[in-house]
Amino acid sequence: MRKISFDEEELYVIAVFEPATRTGTISLMEEVLLEVKEDQDMYNLLFSTLEKLKLVTDDVFESMDLDSYREDLEIESEDDG
């Protein structure tokens, strides 16, 4: 089995959508995917991230270190507000 790697944009997407489980993240992202059909770049990013998430195990998902991505998103949110 080949190793699945996520690029930085994909990791940010996961950090935005990540609930407690890989399957929960996938479900949430699938719902949003339908809403962003008009934005081809966002659609492609979500789609590629979803496909990769479907290929990794729950253990791999749980071992992903998304804290720095979440922190960056929180800082951006604070700067906007």
Distance bins in CASP14 RR format, pairs under 12 A and 6 or more apart:
PFRMAT RR
TARGET T0000
AUTHOR 0000-0000-0000
RMODE 2
METHOD distances of the structure
MODEL  1
1 55 0 0 0 0 1 0 0 0 0 0 0
1 56 0 0 0 0 0 1 0 0 0 0 0
1 57 0 0 0 0 1 0 0 0 0 0 0
1 60 0 0 0 0 0 1 0 0 0 0 0
2 52 0 0 0 0 0 1 0 0 0 0 0
2 55 0 0 0 0 1 0 0 0 0 0 0
2 56 0 0 0 0 0 1 0 0 0 0 0
3 52 0 0 0 0 0 1 0 0 0 0 0
3 55 0 0 0 0 0 1 0 0 0 0 0
3 56 0 0 0 0 1 0 0 0 0 0 0
3 57 0 0 0 0 0 1 0 0 0 0 0
3 60 0 0 0 0 1 0 0 0 0 0 0
4 10 0 0 0 0 0 1 0 0 0 0 0
4 22 0 0 0 0 0 1 0 0 0 0 0
4 48 0 0 0 0 0 1 0 0 0 0 0
4 49 0 0 0 0 0 1 0 0 0 0 0
4 51 0 0 0 0 1 0 0 0 0 0 0
4 52 1 0 1 0 0 0 0 0 0 0 0
4 53 0 0 0 0 1 0 0 0 0 0 0
4 54 0 0 0 0 1 0 0 0 0 0 0
4 55 1 0 1 0 0 0 0 0 0 0 0
4 56 1 0 1 0 0 0 0 0 0 0 0
4 57 0 0 0 0 1 0 0 0 0 0 0
4 60 1 0 0 1 0 0 0 0 0 0 0
4 61 0 0 0 0 0 1 0 0 0 0 0
4 64 0 0 0 0 0 1 0 0 0 0 0
5 11 0 0 0 0 1 0 0 0 0 0 0
5 48 0 0 0 0 0 1 0 0 0 0 0
5 49 0 0 0 0 0 1 0 0 0 0 0
5 52 0 0 0 0 1 0 0 0 0 0 0
5 55 0 0 0 0 0 1 0 0 0 0 0
5 56 0 0 0 0 1 0 0 0 0 0 0
5 60 0 0 0 0 0 1 0 0 0 0 0
5 64 0 0 0 0 0 1 0 0 0 0 0
6 12 0 0 0 0 1 0 0 0 0 0 0
6 13 0 0 0 0 1 0 0 0 0 0 0
6 14 1 0 0 1 0 0 0 0 0 0 0
6 15 0 0 0 0 0 1 0 0 0 0 0
6 45 0 0 0 0 0 1 0 0 0 0 0
6 48 0 0 0 0 1 0 0 0 0 0 0
6 49 1 0 0 1 0 0 0 0 0 0 0
6 50 0 0 0 0 0 1 0 0 0 0 0
6 51 0 0 0 0 0 1 0 0 0 0 0
6 52 1 0 1 0 0 0 0 0 0 0 0
6 53 0 0 0 0 1 0 0 0 0 0 0
6 55 0 0 0 0 0 1 0 0 0 0 0
6 56 0 0 0 0 1 0 0 0 0 0 0
6 60 0 0 0 0 0 1 0 0 0 0 0
6 61 0 0 0 0 0 1 0 0 0 0 0
6 64 1 0 0 1 0 0 0 0 0 0 0
6 65 0 0 0 0 0 1 0 0 0 0 0
6 66 0 0 0 0 1 0 0 0 0 0 0
6 69 0 0 0 0 0 1 0 0 0 0 0
7 13 0 0 0 0 1 0 0 0 0 0 0
7 14 0 0 0 0 0 1 0 0 0 0 0
7 45 0 0 0 0 1 0 0 0 0 0 0
7 48 0 0 0 0 1 0 0 0 0 0 0
7 49 0 0 0 0 1 0 0 0 0 0 0
7 52 0 0 0 0 1 0 0 0 0 0 0
7 69 0 0 0 0 0 1 0 0 0 0 0
8 14 0 0 0 0 0 1 0 0 0 0 0
8 15 0 0 0 0 0 1 0 0 0 0 0
8 45 0 0 0 0 0 1 0 0 0 0 0
8 49 0 0 0 0 0 1 0 0 0 0 0
8 66 0 0 0 0 0 1 0 0 0 0 0
8 68 0 0 0 0 0 1 0 0 0 0 0
8 69 0 0 0 0 1 0 0 0 0 0 0
8 72 0 0 0 0 0 1 0 0 0 0 0
9 15 0 0 0 0 0 1 0 0 0 0 0
9 16 0 0 0 0 0 1 0 0 0 0 0
9 41 0 0 0 0 1 0 0 0 0 0 0
9 42 0 0 0 0 0 1 0 0 0 0 0
9 44 0 0 0 0 0 1 0 0 0 0 0
9 45 1 0 1 0 0 0 0 0 0 0 0
9 46 0 0 0 0 0 1 0 0 0 0 0
9 48 0 0 0 0 1 0 0 0 0 0 0
9 49 0 0 0 0 1 0 0 0 0 0 0
9 52 0 0 0 0 0 1 0 0 0 0 0
9 69 0 0 0 0 0 1 0 0 0 0 0
10 16 0 0 0 0 0 1 0 0 0 0 0
10 17 0 0 0 0 0 1 0 0 0 0 0
10 18 0 0 0 0 0 1 0 0 0 0 0
10 25 0 0 0 0 0 1 0 0 0 0 0
10 29 0 0 0 0 0 1 0 0 0 0 0
10 44 0 0 0 0 0 1 0 0 0 0 0
10 45 1 0 0 1 0 0 0 0 0 0 0
10 46 0 0 0 0 1 0 0 0 0 0 0
10 47 0 0 0 0 0 1 0 0 0 0 0
10 48 1 0 0 1 0 0 0 0 0 0 0
10 49 1 0 1 0 0 0 0 0 0 0 0
10 50 0 0 0 0 1 0 0 0 0 0 0
10 51 0 0 0 0 0 1 0 0 0 0 0
10 52 1 0 0 1 0 0 0 0 0 0 0
10 53 0 0 0 0 1 0 0 0 0 0 0
10 56 0 0 0 0 0 1 0 0 0 0 0
10 64 0 0 0 0 0 1 0 0 0 0 0
10 66 0 0 0 0 0 1 0 0 0 0 0
10 69 0 0 0 0 0 1 0 0 0 0 0
11 17 0 0 0 0 0 1 0 0 0 0 0
11 18 0 0 0 0 1 0 0 0 0 0 0
11 45 0 0 0 0 0 1 0 0 0 0 0
11 49 0 0 0 0 1 0 0 0 0 0 0
11 52 0 0 0 0 0 1 0 0 0 0 0
11 53 0 0 0 0 0 1 0 0 0 0 0
11 61 0 0 0 0 0 1 0 0 0 0 0
11 64 1 0 0 1 0 0 0 0 0 0 0
11 65 0 0 0 0 1 0 0 0 0 0 0
11 66 1 0 0 1 0 0 0 0 0 0 0
11 67 0 0 0 0 0 1 0 0 0 0 0
11 68 0 0 0 0 1 0 0 0 0 0 0
11 69 1 0 1 0 0 0 0 0 0 0 0
11 70 0 0 0 0 0 1 0 0 0 0 0
11 72 0 0 0 0 0 1 0 0 0 0 0
11 73 0 0 0 0 0 1 0 0 0 0 0
12 18 0 0 0 0 0 1 0 0 0 0 0
12 42 0 0 0 0 0 1 0 0 0 0 0
12 45 0 0 0 0 1 0 0 0 0 0 0
12 46 0 0 0 0 0 1 0 0 0 0 0
12 49 0 0 0 0 1 0 0 0 0 0 0
12 66 0 0 0 0 1 0 0 0 0 0 0
12 68 0 0 0 0 0 1 0 0 0 0 0
12 69 1 0 1 0 0 0 0 0 0 0 0
12 70 0 0 0 0 1 0 0 0 0 0 0
12 71 0 0 0 0 0 1 0 0 0 0 0
12 72 1 0 0 1 0 0 0 0 0 0 0
12 73 1 0 0 1 0 0 0 0 0 0 0
12 76 0 0 0 0 0 1 0 0 0 0 0
13 25 0 0 0 0 1 0 0 0 0 0 0
13 26 0 0 0 0 0 1 0 0 0 0 0
13 28 0 0 0 0 0 1 0 0 0 0 0
13 29 1 0 0 1 0 0 0 0 0 0 0
13 32 0 0 0 0 1 0 0 0 0 0 0
13 33 0 0 0 0 0 1 0 0 0 0 0
13 36 0 0 0 0 0 1 0 0 0 0 0
13 41 0 0 0 0 0 1 0 0 0 0 0
13 42 0 0 0 0 1 0 0 0 0 0 0
13 43 0 0 0 0 0 1 0 0 0 0 0
13 44 0 0 0 0 0 1 0 0 0 0 0
13 45 1 0 0 1 0 0 0 0 0 0 0
13 46 1 0 0 1 0 0 0 0 0 0 0
13 47 0 0 0 0 0 1 0 0 0 0 0
13 48 0 0 0 0 1 0 0 0 0 0 0
13 49 1 0 1 0 0 0 0 0 0 0 0
13 50 0 0 0 0 1 0 0 0 0 0 0
13 52 0 0 0 0 0 1 0 0 0 0 0
13 53 0 0 0 0 1 0 0 0 0 0 0
13 66 0 0 0 0 0 1 0 0 0 0 0
13 69 0 0 0 0 1 0 0 0 0 0 0
13 70 0 0 0 0 0 1 0 0 0 0 0
13 73 0 0 0 0 0 1 0 0 0 0 0
14 22 0 0 0 0 1 0 0 0 0 0 0
14 24 0 0 0 0 0 1 0 0 0 0 0
14 25 1 0 0 1 0 0 0 0 0 0 0
14 26 0 0 0 0 0 1 0 0 0 0 0
14 28 0 0 0 0 0 1 0 0 0 0 0
14 29 0 0 0 0 1 0 0 0 0 0 0
14 45 0 0 0 0 0 1 0 0 0 0 0
14 46 0 0 0 0 0 1 0 0 0 0 0
14 48 0 0 0 0 0 1 0 0 0 0 0
14 49 1 0 0 1 0 0 0 0 0 0 0
14 50 0 0 0 0 1 0 0 0 0 0 0
14 52 0 0 0 0 1 0 0 0 0 0 0
14 53 1 0 0 1 0 0 0 0 0 0 0
14 56 0 0 0 0 0 1 0 0 0 0 0
14 60 0 0 0 0 0 1 0 0 0 0 0
14 61 0 0 0 0 1 0 0 0 0 0 0
14 62 0 0 0 0 0 1 0 0 0 0 0
14 64 1 0 0 1 0 0 0 0 0 0 0
14 65 0 0 0 0 0 1 0 0 0 0 0
14 66 1 0 0 1 0 0 0 0 0 0 0
14 67 0 0 0 0 0 1 0 0 0 0 0
14 69 1 0 0 1 0 0 0 0 0 0 0
14 70 0 0 0 0 1 0 0 0 0 0 0
14 73 0 0 0 0 0 1 0 0 0 0 0
15 25 0 0 0 0 1 0 0 0 0 0 0
15 29 0 0 0 0 0 1 0 0 0 0 0
15 49 0 0 0 0 0 1 0 0 0 0 0
15 64 0 0 0 0 1 0 0 0 0 0 0
15 65 0 0 0 0 0 1 0 0 0 0 0
15 66 1 0 1 0 0 0 0 0 0 0 0
15 67 0 0 0 0 1 0 0 0 0 0 0
15 68 0 0 0 0 1 0 0 0 0 0 0
15 69 1 1 0 0 0 0 0 0 0 0 0
15 70 1 0 1 0 0 0 0 0 0 0 0
15 71 0 0 0 0 1 0 0 0 0 0 0
15 72 0 0 0 0 1 0 0 0 0 0 0
15 73 1 0 0 1 0 0 0 0 0 0 0
15 74 0 0 0 0 1 0 0 0 0 0 0
15 76 0 0 0 0 0 1 0 0 0 0 0
16 25 0 0 0 0 1 0 0 0 0 0 0
16 28 0 0 0 0 1 0 0 0 0 0 0
16 29 0 0 0 0 1 0 0 0 0 0 0
16 32 0 0 0 0 1 0 0 0 0 0 0
16 42 0 0 0 0 0 1 0 0 0 0 0
16 45 0 0 0 0 0 1 0 0 0 0 0
16 46 0 0 0 0 0 1 0 0 0 0 0
16 49 0 0 0 0 0 1 0 0 0 0 0
16 66 0 0 0 0 1 0 0 0 0 0 0
16 69 0 0 0 0 1 0 0 0 0 0 0
16 70 0 0 0 0 1 0 0 0 0 0 0
16 72 0 0 0 0 0 1 0 0 0 0 0
16 73 1 0 0 1 0 0 0 0 0 0 0
16 74 0 0 0 0 0 1 0 0 0 0 0
16 76 0 0 0 0 0 1 0 0 0 0 0
16 77 0 0 0 0 0 1 0 0 0 0 0
17 24 0 0 0 0 1 0 0 0 0 0 0
17 25 1 0 1 0 0 0 0 0 0 0 0
17 26 0 0 0 0 1 0 0 0 0 0 0
17 27 0 0 0 0 1 0 0 0 0 0 0
17 28 1 0 1 0 0 0 0 0 0 0 0
17 29 1 0 1 0 0 0 0 0 0 0 0
17 30 0 0 0 0 0 1 0 0 0 0 0
17 31 0 0 0 0 1 0 0 0 0 0 0
17 32 1 0 0 1 0 0 0 0 0 0 0
17 33 0 0 0 0 0 1 0 0 0 0 0
17 45 0 0 0 0 0 1 0 0 0 0 0
17 46 0 0 0 0 1 0 0 0 0 0 0
17 49 0 0 0 0 1 0 0 0 0 0 0
17 50 0 0 0 0 1 0 0 0 0 0 0
17 53 0 0 0 0 1 0 0 0 0 0 0
17 61 0 0 0 0 0 1 0 0 0 0 0
17 66 0 0 0 0 0 1 0 0 0 0 0
17 69 0 0 0 0 0 1 0 0 0 0 0
17 70 0 0 0 0 0 1 0 0 0 0 0
17 73 0 0 0 0 0 1 0 0 0 0 0
18 24 0 0 0 0 1 0 0 0 0 0 0
18 25 1 0 1 0 0 0 0 0 0 0 0
18 26 0 0 0 0 0 1 0 0 0 0 0
18 27 0 0 0 0 0 1 0 0 0 0 0
18 28 0 0 0 0 1 0 0 0 0 0 0
18 29 0 0 0 0 1 0 0 0 0 0 0
18 49 0 0 0 0 0 1 0 0 0 0 0
18 53 0 0 0 0 1 0 0 0 0 0 0
18 61 0 0 0 0 1 0 0 0 0 0 0
18 62 0 0 0 0 0 1 0 0 0 0 0
18 64 0 0 0 0 1 0 0 0 0 0 0
18 65 0 0 0 0 0 1 0 0 0 0 0
18 66 1 0 0 1 0 0 0 0 0 0 0
18 67 0 0 0 0 0 1 0 0 0 0 0
18 69 0 0 0 0 1 0 0 0 0 0 0
18 70 0 0 0 0 1 0 0 0 0 0 0
18 73 0 0 0 0 0 1 0 0 0 0 0
19 25 1 0 1 0 0 0 0 0 0 0 0
19 26 0 0 0 0 1 0 0 0 0 0 0
19 27 0 0 0 0 1 0 0 0 0 0 0
19 28 1 0 0 1 0 0 0 0 0 0 0
19 29 0 0 0 0 0 1 0 0 0 0 0
19 31 0 0 0 0 0 1 0 0 0 0 0
19 61 0 0 0 0 0 1 0 0 0 0 0
19 66 0 0 0 0 0 1 0 0 0 0 0
20 27 0 0 0 0 0 1 0 0 0 0 0
20 28 0 0 0 0 0 1 0 0 0 0 0
20 58 0 0 0 0 0 1 0 0 0 0 0
20 61 0 0 0 0 0 1 0 0 0 0 0
20 62 0 0 0 0 1 0 0 0 0 0 0
21 27 0 0 0 0 1 0 0 0 0 0 0
21 28 0 0 0 0 0 1 0 0 0 0 0
21 53 0 0 0 0 0 1 0 0 0 0 0
21 57 0 0 0 0 0 1 0 0 0 0 0
21 58 1 0 0 1 0 0 0 0 0 0 0
21 59 0 0 0 0 0 1 0 0 0 0 0
21 61 1 0 0 1 0 0 0 0 0 0 0
21 62 0 0 0 0 1 0 0 0 0 0 0
22 28 0 0 0 0 0 1 0 0 0 0 0
22 29 0 0 0 0 0 1 0 0 0 0 0
22 49 0 0 0 0 0 1 0 0 0 0 0
22 50 0 0 0 0 0 1 0 0 0 0 0
22 52 0 0 0 0 0 1 0 0 0 0 0
22 53 1 0 0 1 0 0 0 0 0 0 0
22 54 0 0 0 0 1 0 0 0 0 0 0
22 55 0 0 0 0 0 1 0 0 0 0 0
22 56 1 0 0 1 0 0 0 0 0 0 0
22 57 1 0 0 1 0 0 0 0 0 0 0
22 58 1 0 1 0 0 0 0 0 0 0 0
22 59 0 0 0 0 1 0 0 0 0 0 0
22 60 0 0 0 0 1 0 0 0 0 0 0
22 61 1 1 0 0 0 0 0 0 0 0 0
22 62 1 0 0 1 0 0 0 0 0 0 0
22 63 0 0 0 0 0 1 0 0 0 0 0
22 64 0 0 0 0 1 0 0 0 0 0 0
23 29 0 0 0 0 0 1 0 0 0 0 0
23 30 0 0 0 0 0 1 0 0 0 0 0
23 50 0 0 0 0 0 1 0 0 0 0 0
23 53 0 0 0 0 1 0 0 0 0 0 0
23 54 0 0 0 0 1 0 0 0 0 0 0
23 56 0 0 0 0 0 1 0 0 0 0 0
23 57 0 0 0 0 0 1 0 0 0 0 0
23 58 1 0 0 1 0 0 0 0 0 0 0
23 61 0 0 0 0 1 0 0 0 0 0 0
23 62 0 0 0 0 0 1 0 0 0 0 0
24 30 0 0 0 0 1 0 0 0 0 0 0
24 31 0 0 0 0 0 1 0 0 0 0 0
24 50 0 0 0 0 0 1 0 0 0 0 0
24 53 0 0 0 0 1 0 0 0 0 0 0
24 54 0 0 0 0 0 1 0 0 0 0 0
24 58 0 0 0 0 0 1 0 0 0 0 0
24 61 0 0 0 0 1 0 0 0 0 0 0
25 31 0 0 0 0 0 1 0 0 0 0 0
25 32 0 0 0 0 0 1 0 0 0 0 0
25 46 0 0 0 0 0 1 0 0 0 0 0
25 49 0 0 0 0 1 0 0 0 0 0 0
25 50 0 0 0 0 1 0 0 0 0 0 0
25 52 0 0 0 0 0 1 0 0 0 0 0
25 53 1 0 0 1 0 0 0 0 0 0 0
25 54 0 0 0 0 0 1 0 0 0 0 0
25 56 0 0 0 0 0 1 0 0 0 0 0
25 58 0 0 0 0 0 1 0 0 0 0 0
25 61 1 0 0 1 0 0 0 0 0 0 0
25 62 0 0 0 0 0 1 0 0 0 0 0
25 64 0 0 0 0 0 1 0 0 0 0 0
25 66 0 0 0 0 0 1 0 0 0 0 0
26 32 0 0 0 0 0 1 0 0 0 0 0
26 33 0 0 0 0 0 1 0 0 0 0 0
26 46 0 0 0 0 0 1 0 0 0 0 0
26 47 0 0 0 0 0 1 0 0 0 0 0
26 49 0 0 0 0 1 0 0 0 0 0 0
26 50 1 0 0 1 0 0 0 0 0 0 0
26 51 0 0 0 0 1 0 0 0 0 0 0
26 52 0 0 0 0 0 1 0 0 0 0 0
26 53 1 0 1 0 0 0 0 0 0 0 0
26 54 1 0 0 1 0 0 0 0 0 0 0
26 55 0 0 0 0 0 1 0 0 0 0 0
26 56 0 0 0 0 0 1 0 0 0 0 0
26 58 0 0 0 0 0 1 0 0 0 0 0
26 61 0 0 0 0 1 0 0 0 0 0 0
27 33 0 0 0 0 0 1 0 0 0 0 0
27 50 0 0 0 0 0 1 0 0 0 0 0
27 53 0 0 0 0 0 1 0 0 0 0 0
27 54 0 0 0 0 0 1 0 0 0 0 0
28 34 0 0 0 0 0 1 0 0 0 0 0
28 35 0 0 0 0 0 1 0 0 0 0 0
28 46 0 0 0 0 0 1 0 0 0 0 0
28 49 0 0 0 0 0 1 0 0 0 0 0
28 50 0 0 0 0 0 1 0 0 0 0 0
28 53 0 0 0 0 0 1 0 0 0 0 0
29 35 0 0 0 0 0 1 0 0 0 0 0
29 36 0 0 0 0 0 1 0 0 0 0 0
29 42 0 0 0 0 0 1 0 0 0 0 0
29 43 0 0 0 0 0 1 0 0 0 0 0
29 45 0 0 0 0 0 1 0 0 0 0 0
29 46 1 0 1 0 0 0 0 0 0 0 0
29 47 0 0 0 0 1 0 0 0 0 0 0
29 48 0 0 0 0 0 1 0 0 0 0 0
29 49 1 0 0 1 0 0 0 0 0 0 0
29 50 1 0 1 0 0 0 0 0 0 0 0
29 51 0 0 0 0 0 1 0 0 0 0 0
29 52 0 0 0 0 0 1 0 0 0 0 0
29 53 1 0 0 1 0 0 0 0 0 0 0
29 54 0 0 0 0 0 1 0 0 0 0 0
30 36 0 0 0 0 0 1 0 0 0 0 0
30 46 0 0 0 0 1 0 0 0 0 0 0
30 47 0 0 0 0 1 0 0 0 0 0 0
30 49 0 0 0 0 0 1 0 0 0 0 0
30 50 1 0 0 1 0 0 0 0 0 0 0
30 51 0 0 0 0 0 1 0 0 0 0 0
30 53 0 0 0 0 0 1 0 0 0 0 0
30 54 0 0 0 0 0 1 0 0 0 0 0
31 46 0 0 0 0 0 1 0 0 0 0 0
31 50 0 0 0 0 0 1 0 0 0 0 0
32 39 0 0 0 0 0 1 0 0 0 0 0
32 42 0 0 0 0 1 0 0 0 0 0 0
32 43 0 0 0 0 1 0 0 0 0 0 0
32 45 0 0 0 0 0 1 0 0 0 0 0
32 46 1 0 0 1 0 0 0 0 0 0 0
32 47 0 0 0 0 0 1 0 0 0 0 0
32 49 0 0 0 0 0 1 0 0 0 0 0
32 50 0 0 0 0 1 0 0 0 0 0 0
33 39 0 0 0 0 0 1 0 0 0 0 0
33 42 0 0 0 0 1 0 0 0 0 0 0
33 43 1 0 0 1 0 0 0 0 0 0 0
33 44 0 0 0 0 0 1 0 0 0 0 0
33 45 0 0 0 0 0 1 0 0 0 0 0
33 46 1 0 1 0 0 0 0 0 0 0 0
33 47 1 0 0 1 0 0 0 0 0 0 0
33 48 0 0 0 0 0 1 0 0 0 0 0
33 49 0 0 0 0 1 0 0 0 0 0 0
33 50 1 0 0 1 0 0 0 0 0 0 0
33 51 0 0 0 0 0 1 0 0 0 0 0
33 53 0 0 0 0 0 1 0 0 0 0 0
34 42 0 0 0 0 0 1 0 0 0 0 0
34 43 0 0 0 0 1 0 0 0 0 0 0
34 46 0 0 0 0 1 0 0 0 0 0 0
34 47 0 0 0 0 0 1 0 0 0 0 0
34 50 0 0 0 0 0 1 0 0 0 0 0
35 42 0 0 0 0 1 0 0 0 0 0 0
35 43 0 0 0 0 1 0 0 0 0 0 0
35 46 0 0 0 0 1 0 0 0 0 0 0
36 42 1 0 1 0 0 0 0 0 0 0 0
36 43 1 0 1 0 0 0 0 0 0 0 0
36 44 0 0 0 0 1 0 0 0 0 0 0
36 45 0 0 0 0 1 0 0 0 0 0 0
36 46 1 0 0 1 0 0 0 0 0 0 0
36 47 0 0 0 0 1 0 0 0 0 0 0
36 50 0 0 0 0 0 1 0 0 0 0 0
37 43 1 0 1 0 0 0 0 0 0 0 0
37 44 0 0 0 0 0 1 0 0 0 0 0
37 46 0 0 0 0 0 1 0 0 0 0 0
37 47 0 0 0 0 0 1 0 0 0 0 0
39 45 0 0 0 0 1 0 0 0 0 0 0
39 46 0 0 0 0 1 0 0 0 0 0 0
39 47 0 0 0 0 0 1 0 0 0 0 0
40 46 0 0 0 0 0 1 0 0 0 0 0
40 47 0 0 0 0 0 1 0 0 0 0 0
41 47 0 0 0 0 0 1 0 0 0 0 0
41 48 0 0 0 0 0 1 0 0 0 0 0
42 48 0 0 0 0 0 1 0 0 0 0 0
42 49 0 0 0 0 0 1 0 0 0 0 0
43 49 0 0 0 0 0 1 0 0 0 0 0
43 50 0 0 0 0 0 1 0 0 0 0 0
44 50 0 0 0 0 0 1 0 0 0 0 0
44 51 0 0 0 0 0 1 0 0 0 0 0
45 51 0 0 0 0 0 1 0 0 0 0 0
45 52 0 0 0 0 0 1 0 0 0 0 0
46 52 0 0 0 0 0 1 0 0 0 0 0
46 53 0 0 0 0 0 1 0 0 0 0 0
47 53 0 0 0 0 0 1 0 0 0 0 0
47 54 0 0 0 0 0 1 0 0 0 0 0
48 54 0 0 0 0 0 1 0 0 0 0 0
48 55 0 0 0 0 0 1 0 0 0 0 0
49 55 0 0 0 0 0 1 0 0 0 0 0
49 56 0 0 0 0 0 1 0 0 0 0 0
49 61 0 0 0 0 0 1 0 0 0 0 0
49 64 0 0 0 0 0 1 0 0 0 0 0
50 56 0 0 0 0 0 1 0 0 0 0 0
52 60 0 0 0 0 0 1 0 0 0 0 0
52 61 0 0 0 0 0 1 0 0 0 0 0
52 64 0 0 0 0 0 1 0 0 0 0 0
53 60 0 0 0 0 1 0 0 0 0 0 0
53 61 1 0 0 1 0 0 0 0 0 0 0
53 64 0 0 0 0 1 0 0 0 0 0 0
54 60 0 0 0 0 0 1 0 0 0 0 0
54 61 0 0 0 0 0 1 0 0 0 0 0
55 61 0 0 0 0 0 1 0 0 0 0 0
56 62 0 0 0 0 1 0 0 0 0 0 0
56 63 0 0 0 0 1 0 0 0 0 0 0
56 64 0 0 0 0 1 0 0 0 0 0 0
57 63 0 0 0 0 1 0 0 0 0 0 0
57 64 0 0 0 0 0 1 0 0 0 0 0
58 64 0 0 0 0 0 1 0 0 0 0 0
64 70 0 0 0 0 0 1 0 0 0 0 0
65 71 0 0 0 0 0 1 0 0 0 0 0
66 72 0 0 0 0 0 1 0 0 0 0 0
66 73 0 0 0 0 1 0 0 0 0 0 0
66 74 0 0 0 0 0 1 0 0 0 0 0
67 73 0 0 0 0 0 1 0 0 0 0 0
67 74 0 0 0 0 0 1 0 0 0 0 0
68 74 0 0 0 0 0 1 0 0 0 0 0
68 75 0 0 0 0 0 1 0 0 0 0 0
69 75 0 0 0 0 0 1 0 0 0 0 0
69 76 0 0 0 0 0 1 0 0 0 0 0
70 76 0 0 0 0 0 1 0 0 0 0 0
70 77 0 0 0 0 0 1 0 0 0 0 0
71 77 0 0 0 0 0 1 0 0 0 0 0
71 78 0 0 0 0 0 1 0 0 0 0 0
72 78 0 0 0 0 0 1 0 0 0 0 0
72 79 0 0 0 0 0 1 0 0 0 0 0
73 79 0 0 0 0 0 1 0 0 0 0 0
73 80 0 0 0 0 0 1 0 0 0 0 0
74 80 0 0 0 0 0 1 0 0 0 0 0
74 81 0 0 0 0 0 1 0 0 0 0 0
75 81 0 0 0 0 0 1 0 0 0 0 0
END
